[in-house]
Amino acid sequence: MTSGRTVGIGAVLAALGETFPDISISKIRYLEAQGLITPQRTPKGSRRYSDADVERLRFVLTAQRDRFWPLKVIREHLDALDRGLVVDEATGQARAAAPPAGERTDPDVLAPRAPLRLTASELAEAAGIDGPTLRDLVSYGLVRPAGEHHGQDDLDVARAAAVLVAAGIEVRHLRPFRTAAEREVGLVEHVRAQRSVHGRGPVEPDPGAQARTVAAACLDLHTALVRAQLQHLDD
């Protein structure tokens, strides 16, 4: 079956029959009557099954045959799956899935990097921005040259800003990003001060690593909040 395509009940029997020889039309319709699957209906009332319906049936039939789960337990697990939880097949426990690899910010990303010294023209060329845009970035405190040169952080900021400017966002509207970053770093400093004065939390042999861990959590929180707001736009 191809994603997005639906099939009739005969094709479902063919897809599952080799693994579950006892499967039948009456069995599938019984599971539907129990609310375990909900196939689509054509205007004439014929049932049409998607890939998700077939996999749902496979889960139900496996749970009955291999784990001897009653329909009540199967229904609870299906509800957990529908809510985005992961079901441990060994224990039957449902839980939230672990974040995918790369989903969380690695604190090492925030570690100091090799020094870089770029002139204004070199920075503009590397970031793909023009002179006026670079001057605006400096004016609004988004990039901060050290003397006549710019470092790696300025290059990263300029490259990100270039995408936003190309999308029609003016540089002056990017200033809140600098303010937010300063506030997040303020939280990092607060945590370090609290642990130093009150001895809260484990002793960190590398204060820089501790700061990066807290800062990475701030970035994860920011990403989660932005993702949530984007979801509202799509609703």
C-alpha positions as CSV (number, residue, x, y, z in Angstrom):
1,M,0.0,0.0,0.0
2,T,1.1,3.6,-0.7
3,S,0.8,6.4,1.8
4,G,-2.4,8.4,1.0
5,R,-4.0,5.6,-0.9
6,T,-7.0,3.7,0.6
7,V,-8.0,0.1,-0.2
8,G,-11.0,-2.1,0.2
9,I,-11.4,-4.8,2.8
10,G,-10.2,-7.5,0.4
11,A,-6.8,-5.8,0.1
12,V,-6.6,-5.6,3.9
13,L,-7.2,-9.3,4.2
14,A,-4.5,-9.9,1.6
15,A,-2.0,-7.7,3.5
16,L,-2.7,-9.3,6.9
17,G,-3.7,-12.9,5.9
18,E,-0.2,-14.3,5.8
19,T,0.7,-13.2,9.3
20,F,-2.8,-13.7,10.7
21,P,-4.4,-16.7,8.9
22,D,-7.6,-16.5,11.0
23,I,-8.3,-12.9,9.9
24,S,-11.7,-12.5,8.3
25,I,-14.1,-9.8,7.1
26,S,-16.4,-10.4,10.1
27,K,-13.4,-10.1,12.5
28,I,-12.4,-6.7,11.0
29,R,-16.0,-5.5,11.2
30,Y,-16.2,-6.6,14.8
31,L,-13.1,-4.7,15.7
32,E,-14.6,-1.7,13.9
33,A,-17.8,-2.0,15.9
34,Q,-15.7,-2.1,19.1
35,G,-14.2,1.3,18.1
36,L,-10.7,0.0,17.5
37,I,-10.5,1.1,13.9
38,T,-12.5,3.7,12.0
39,P,-12.1,3.3,8.2
40,Q,-13.2,6.0,5.8
41,R,-16.6,5.6,4.0
42,T,-17.3,6.4,0.4
43,P,-20.5,8.3,-0.5
44,K,-22.1,4.9,-1.1
45,G,-21.0,3.6,2.3
46,S,-18.2,1.3,1.3
47,R,-15.3,1.0,3.7
48,R,-11.9,2.3,2.7
49,Y,-8.8,1.5,4.7
50,S,-5.6,3.6,4.9
51,D,-2.1,2.4,5.8
52,A,-2.7,3.7,9.3
53,D,-5.8,1.5,9.5
54,V,-3.9,-1.6,8.5
55,E,-1.1,-0.9,10.9
56,R,-3.7,-0.4,13.7
57,L,-5.3,-3.7,12.8
58,R,-1.9,-5.3,12.9
59,F,-1.3,-3.9,16.4
60,V,-4.7,-5.2,17.6
61,L,-4.2,-8.7,16.2
62,T,-0.7,-9.0,17.5
63,A,-1.8,-7.9,21.0
64,Q,-4.6,-10.5,21.0
65,R,-2.5,-13.4,19.6
66,D,0.9,-12.8,21.3
67,R,0.1,-11.0,24.5
68,F,-3.5,-12.2,25.2
69,W,-4.6,-8.6,25.9
70,P,-8.4,-8.1,26.3
71,L,-10.0,-5.4,24.1
72,K,-10.2,-3.0,27.0
73,V,-6.4,-3.0,27.4
74,I,-5.9,-2.8,23.7
75,R,-8.2,0.2,23.5
76,E,-6.2,1.9,26.3
77,H,-2.9,1.4,24.4
78,L,-4.4,2.6,21.2
79,D,-5.6,5.7,23.0
80,A,-2.0,6.2,24.3
81,L,-0.6,5.8,20.8
82,D,-3.2,8.3,19.4
83,R,-2.0,10.8,22.0
84,G,1.5,10.5,20.8
85,L,2.8,8.3,23.6
86,V,5.1,5.3,23.1
87,V,4.0,1.9,24.4
88,D,6.7,-0.4,25.8
89,E,5.7,-3.8,24.4
90,A,7.5,-5.7,27.2
91,T,5.8,-3.9,30.1
92,G,2.8,-2.4,28.5
93,Q,3.7,1.0,30.0
94,A,2.9,4.2,28.0
95,R,5.2,7.2,28.1
96,A,6.2,10.2,26.2
97,A,8.8,9.5,23.5
98,A,12.4,10.5,24.1
99,P,13.4,13.5,22.0
100,P,14.8,12.5,18.6
101,A,18.6,12.8,18.1
102,G,19.5,16.4,17.5
103,E,16.2,17.7,19.0
104,R,17.9,19.0,22.2
105,T,20.7,21.6,22.0
106,D,24.1,20.1,22.7
107,P,25.8,22.4,25.3
108,D,29.1,21.8,23.4
109,V,27.6,23.9,20.6
110,L,28.0,26.9,22.9
111,A,31.6,26.2,23.7
112,P,34.3,28.8,22.7
113,R,35.5,28.4,19.1
114,A,38.7,29.1,17.3
115,P,39.2,32.9,16.8
116,L,38.2,34.5,13.6
117,R,39.0,38.0,12.4
118,L,37.0,39.4,9.5
119,T,37.0,42.9,8.1
120,A,33.6,44.5,7.5
121,S,33.7,43.7,3.8
122,E,34.7,40.1,4.4
123,L,31.9,39.7,6.9
124,A,29.3,41.1,4.5
125,E,30.5,38.9,1.7
126,A,30.6,35.7,3.8
127,A,27.1,36.5,5.2
128,G,25.6,37.5,1.9
129,I,24.5,41.0,3.0
130,D,25.2,44.5,1.7
131,G,26.9,47.3,3.4
132,P,23.8,49.2,4.7
133,T,22.5,46.0,6.2
134,L,25.7,45.4,8.1
135,R,25.7,49.0,9.3
136,D,22.2,48.5,10.6
137,L,23.3,45.3,12.4
138,V,26.1,47.2,14.1
139,S,23.8,50.2,14.9
140,Y,21.2,48.0,16.6
141,G,23.9,46.1,18.5
142,L,23.3,42.8,16.8
143,V,26.9,42.5,15.7
144,R,29.7,43.9,17.8
145,P,33.1,44.4,16.1
146,A,36.2,44.3,18.2
147,G,38.1,47.2,16.8
148,E,38.1,46.9,13.0
149,H,37.4,43.1,12.9
150,H,34.4,40.8,13.4
151,G,34.5,37.3,15.0
152,Q,32.7,34.1,14.4
153,D,29.7,35.1,16.5
154,D,29.2,38.2,14.3
155,L,29.3,36.0,11.2
156,D,26.7,33.6,12.6
157,V,24.4,36.5,13.5
158,A,24.9,38.2,10.1
159,R,24.1,34.9,8.3
160,A,20.9,34.4,10.2
161,A,19.9,38.0,9.8
162,A,20.5,37.7,6.1
163,V,17.8,35.1,5.8
164,L,15.3,37.2,7.8
165,V,16.1,40.4,5.9
166,A,15.6,38.5,2.6
167,A,12.2,37.4,3.9
168,G,11.3,41.1,4.3
169,I,12.0,41.7,8.0
170,E,13.8,45.0,8.8
171,V,17.0,44.9,10.9
172,R,15.4,47.2,13.5
173,H,12.8,44.5,14.2
174,L,15.6,42.0,15.1
175,R,16.8,44.0,18.1
176,P,14.5,41.9,20.5
177,F,16.6,38.9,19.7
178,R,19.6,40.6,21.3
179,T,17.5,41.6,24.3
180,A,16.2,38.1,24.7
181,A,19.8,36.7,24.5
182,E,21.0,39.1,27.2
183,R,18.1,38.1,29.5
184,E,18.9,34.4,29.0
185,V,22.5,34.9,29.8
186,G,21.3,36.9,32.8
187,L,19.5,33.7,34.0
188,V,22.7,31.7,33.5
189,E,24.6,34.2,35.6
190,H,21.9,34.1,38.3
191,V,22.1,30.3,38.5
192,R,25.9,30.4,38.8
193,A,25.7,33.0,41.5
194,Q,23.0,31.1,43.5
195,R,25.1,27.9,43.4
196,S,28.2,29.8,44.4
197,V,26.6,31.6,47.4
198,H,24.1,29.0,48.6
199,G,25.9,25.8,47.4
200,R,22.8,24.7,45.6
201,G,23.1,21.8,43.1
202,P,26.1,19.5,42.4
203,V,29.5,21.0,42.4
204,E,30.6,21.6,38.8
205,P,34.3,21.1,38.1
206,D,33.9,23.2,35.0
207,P,31.8,26.3,35.5
208,G,31.8,27.0,31.8
209,A,30.2,23.6,31.1
210,Q,27.6,24.4,33.8
211,A,26.8,27.7,32.1
212,R,26.5,26.0,28.7
213,T,24.2,23.4,30.0
214,V,21.8,26.0,31.5
215,A,22.1,28.2,28.3
216,A,21.3,25.1,26.2
217,A,18.2,24.5,28.2
218,C,17.2,28.2,27.6
219,L,17.5,27.6,23.9
220,D,15.4,24.4,24.1
221,L,12.7,26.3,26.0
222,H,12.8,29.1,23.4
223,T,12.5,26.6,20.5
224,A,9.6,24.8,22.2
225,L,7.7,28.0,22.8
226,V,8.2,29.1,19.1
227,R,7.2,25.7,17.9
228,A,4.0,25.9,20.0
229,Q,3.2,29.3,18.6
230,L,3.7,28.1,15.0
231,Q,1.4,25.2,15.7
232,H,-1.3,27.8,16.7
233,L,-0.8,29.5,13.3
234,D,-1.5,26.2,11.5
235,D,-4.6,25.4,13.6
